Amino acid sequence: MSGAPYRLISATPSPYARKVRIALAEKGLPFELVTEVPWDSSTTVPRHNPLEKLPVLLLPDGGSVYESSYILQWLELKHPEPPLLPPDPDGILAARRFEVLCDGICDAVVLTFFERQRDEAGRSAPWLARQRRKIEGGLAEIARLLGERDWTVGDRFTLGDVAAGTVVGYLSVRFPELDWRARHPNLARLSDRLEARPAFRDSVPYAQTIADRVV
């Protein structure tokens, strides 16, 4: 987007970057999307984030904000309207709990993805089993907390829904063998409603080709 006040360094499959993309869109904040492969030597991420992780929000003054949870908090404080968190402390904590679960599941999926890049003889079956337990346990907890409600927290769209929606979208890209829809139909119903929103529809994740060897 020409003249956008923000630039967001993102990767197409990244659920962490997708959360920020959705928040920016839901708040009506224009931004330029900069797509990179963070694992390749050509990435610009280390210039803006010492942790070398996506996403990175680049500011008009040349500064940067990084790590998805911090970027979301930064956006909520700097651009409070429309709010993406409930007005009460208990509601905020409930929404943040979904974000913790989302990030934990996604972390386990990333670890699984790279462990699978090893030669078969070098892979650790106990390590992969541990990550799968985290993924399945985290999903079960998200589904339990959601119950039969239309939204994760309260009676409107919040960052809890952003978290729940992005984690299952990421599973479809990196862990398609897990039939989460059959196991958690309430989560599938929520996902279908969320994916119809423009912010979700315009940020559907897909895999990238990693040129440089990582593992």
Disulfide bonds with the S-S distance in Angstrom:
none
